Amino acid sequence: MNYFAHGMRFVDRPYYLVGTALPDLLAVVDRRVRLRMKNVIPFTGDDSTIQAEVASGIQQHLEDDHWFHSTQGFLETSTDLSLLFRKLFADDEYARVGFLGHIVTEVLLDGVLMDQNPGLIDQYYAAFEQIDPVEIEQATNKMATKNTDQLKLWLVHFSKEGFLRDYLDSQRLLVRLNQVMKRVKLQALPAETISILKTGRRIVEKRLDDLLPPEHFESQLIERKQL
């Protein structure tokens, strides 16, 4: 799961929502800073505090990742996309097609959820405008494996940049994916990737119930389209 899928159910709880984004956001800010369940759980007790709301959001993220990556829907969809990338990179045996199948499944899922819940991405980003980035950083440092002084700046950047909206358009999504590729020191994806993104979006739409089984992902916000 990616940012929007993790947080879309909690737009009315800004600090909880930001907590759902922190494990992925910290991977961008500083990969040495990790959030482990055993270090987070002790801070989840009192829901009336910012610390507890942030911790509970992080716990939500970690639990979501656990079941999501074990679903048949994710395993099959990410494999289907990996095979499409393998065809694209047929002459490159070192291409990280498994990695691409994984992350593209997740970002396309965000795009499909945004498309099926018009206006919710605006509420998602509006929640970020209600939080105090300094308090988020302080709360995070109490739970993380290492301290960071960069998180507060990245929280502001994340909100202003609004890059999740680019997931709705295959051309803009390719630009964002190539930013990821550069960050992890992998070759840029070619223009032909757009065809895979369009095909992958249709696959994700059809497999939505398998990717987000109701027993794990209940939400009245999601209005499923007739496919």
PyMOL commands that set and color helices and strands:
alter all, ss='L'
color gray80, all
select helices_A, chain A and resi 3-10+14-29+37-43+50-68+72-88+97-116+120-128+133-141+151-161+163-168+170-183+193-206+208-211
alter helices_A, ss='H'
color red, helices_A
deselect
rebuild
show_as cartoon
